[in-house]
Amino acid sequence: MAAYDFSPFYRSTVGFDRVFNRLDSLIGQEAKSYPPYNIEKVGQDAYRISIAVAGFAEGDIAIESKENNLVVRGAKAPETEDKSREFLHRGIAERAFELRFQLADYVEVAGANLENGLLHIELKRELPESKKARQIPINGAAPKTIEDKTVN
């Protein structure tokens, strides 16, 4: 993979340290391909991560959200060797996995469910009231009215 030097950006920007630090850390990570997953935008401020976890039960999977990180771990309980099972082809990988996702500010895990071999993790962006756009009323001087002072 190509190496990128972000030092010119550090010289010409202020306050973007986190962005460039995150880019540096992403470049160093290898692409995870197991288990396969999708990231969908399902609404204005709603997202879903769907992970293919065939062969895993709810008790075999742990989901942890801390600060802006989401970690999904899966591990099968060690089975005793069952001599009665003889595999001619073993294509369902039930190996342990760990997926890490960096969440944007104010994105929280709303819930998770396991359905048809897919683990769906629902995410929602909840902006605090202080960060939401608001309308500012314009206070001007009261309009002056001209009264007719003529006497009939």
C-alpha positions as CSV (number, residue, x, y, z in Angstrom):
1,M,0.0,0.0,0.0
2,A,1.3,3.5,-0.8
3,A,2.4,5.7,2.1
4,Y,1.0,9.2,2.3
5,D,2.7,12.2,3.9
6,F,0.2,14.5,5.6
7,S,2.9,16.9,7.0
8,P,2.2,19.7,4.4
9,F,-1.4,19.8,5.7
10,Y,-0.2,20.1,9.3
11,R,1.7,23.2,8.3
12,S,-1.3,25.0,6.7
13,T,-4.2,24.0,8.8
14,V,-5.3,24.6,12.4
15,G,-7.6,22.4,14.4
16,F,-7.7,19.5,12.0
17,D,-5.2,17.3,13.9
18,R,-7.8,14.6,14.6
19,V,-8.7,14.3,10.9
20,F,-5.1,13.7,9.8
21,N,-4.3,11.5,12.8
22,R,-7.4,9.4,11.8
23,L,-6.2,9.2,8.2
24,D,-2.8,8.1,9.4
25,S,-4.3,5.3,11.5
26,L,-6.6,4.2,8.7
27,I,-3.7,3.9,6.2
28,G,-1.9,1.6,8.6
29,Q,-4.8,-0.8,9.0
30,E,-5.3,-3.7,6.7
31,A,-8.7,-4.2,5.1
32,K,-10.8,-6.7,7.1
33,S,-12.7,-9.1,4.9
34,Y,-14.1,-11.5,7.5
35,P,-16.9,-11.6,8.2
36,P,-18.4,-9.6,5.3
37,Y,-20.4,-6.6,6.3
38,N,-22.5,-3.8,4.8
39,I,-22.9,-0.2,6.0
40,E,-26.1,1.4,4.9
41,K,-27.7,4.8,5.3
42,V,-31.3,4.1,6.1
43,G,-32.5,7.6,6.9
44,Q,-31.5,11.2,7.3
45,D,-29.6,10.5,10.5
46,A,-29.8,6.7,10.7
47,Y,-27.4,4.0,9.7
48,R,-27.2,0.2,9.8
49,I,-24.2,-2.1,9.9
50,S,-25.1,-5.6,8.8
51,I,-22.6,-8.4,9.5
52,A,-22.8,-11.9,8.1
53,V,-22.4,-14.1,11.2
54,A,-23.6,-17.5,10.0
55,G,-23.1,-20.2,12.6
56,F,-22.9,-17.7,15.6
57,A,-25.5,-17.5,18.3
58,E,-26.4,-14.3,20.3
59,G,-24.2,-15.5,23.1
60,D,-21.2,-15.9,20.8
61,I,-21.2,-12.2,19.8
62,A,-20.3,-9.1,21.9
63,I,-20.9,-5.5,20.9
64,E,-19.1,-2.7,22.7
65,S,-19.5,1.0,22.1
66,K,-17.0,3.3,23.8
67,E,-16.5,7.0,23.0
68,N,-16.5,7.1,19.1
69,N,-15.5,3.4,18.7
70,L,-17.7,0.4,18.0
71,V,-16.2,-3.0,18.4
72,V,-18.0,-6.2,17.4
73,R,-16.4,-9.5,18.6
74,G,-17.5,-13.0,17.8
75,A,-16.1,-16.3,19.1
76,K,-17.6,-19.8,19.2
77,A,-17.4,-21.6,22.5
78,P,-14.8,-24.4,22.2
79,E,-16.6,-27.6,21.3
80,T,-15.5,-31.0,22.3
81,E,-14.4,-33.0,19.3
82,D,-17.5,-34.7,18.0
83,K,-16.2,-37.8,16.2
84,S,-19.6,-38.6,14.8
85,R,-19.4,-35.5,12.5
86,E,-17.3,-36.0,9.4
87,F,-17.0,-33.0,7.1
88,L,-16.4,-33.6,3.4
89,H,-16.3,-29.9,2.8
90,R,-16.2,-27.2,5.6
91,G,-17.0,-23.9,4.0
92,I,-18.7,-22.1,6.8
93,A,-16.0,-20.3,8.7
94,E,-16.8,-20.2,12.4
95,R,-13.5,-18.6,13.4
96,A,-13.3,-15.8,15.9
97,F,-13.4,-12.2,14.5
98,E,-13.2,-8.6,15.7
99,L,-14.4,-5.7,13.7
100,R,-13.8,-2.1,14.6
101,F,-15.7,0.9,13.4
102,Q,-14.9,4.6,14.0
103,L,-18.2,6.5,14.6
104,A,-18.6,10.2,13.9
105,D,-19.4,12.6,16.7
106,Y,-22.9,12.2,18.2
107,V,-23.5,8.8,16.5
108,E,-24.9,6.3,19.0
109,V,-25.8,2.7,18.8
110,A,-29.6,2.5,18.9
111,G,-29.9,-1.3,19.0
112,A,-28.9,-4.6,17.5
113,N,-30.7,-7.8,16.4
114,L,-29.6,-11.2,15.0
115,E,-31.9,-12.4,12.2
116,N,-31.3,-15.0,9.5
117,G,-27.6,-15.2,10.1
118,L,-27.2,-11.4,9.8
119,L,-26.3,-9.2,12.8
120,H,-27.9,-5.7,12.3
121,I,-26.6,-2.9,14.3
122,E,-28.7,0.3,14.2
123,L,-27.0,3.6,14.6
124,K,-28.5,7.1,15.0
125,R,-27.0,10.5,15.0
126,E,-28.4,12.6,17.8
127,L,-27.2,16.2,17.7
128,P,-27.6,18.1,21.0
129,E,-29.8,21.1,20.9
130,S,-26.8,23.4,21.2
131,K,-25.4,22.0,17.9
132,K,-28.6,22.1,15.9
133,A,-29.3,25.0,13.5
134,R,-31.7,27.6,14.8
135,Q,-33.4,30.6,13.4
136,I,-32.3,34.0,14.8
137,P,-35.1,36.6,14.8
138,I,-34.2,40.0,13.6
139,N,-35.1,42.7,16.0
140,G,-35.4,46.1,14.3
141,A,-36.9,49.4,15.4
142,A,-40.7,49.5,15.4
143,P,-42.0,50.9,12.2
144,K,-42.9,54.6,12.5
145,T,-46.4,55.5,11.5
146,I,-47.4,58.9,10.3
147,E,-50.6,60.1,11.8
148,D,-52.8,62.5,10.1
149,K,-53.1,65.5,12.5
150,T,-55.5,67.6,10.3
151,V,-58.8,68.7,11.8
152,N,-61.9,68.4,9.7
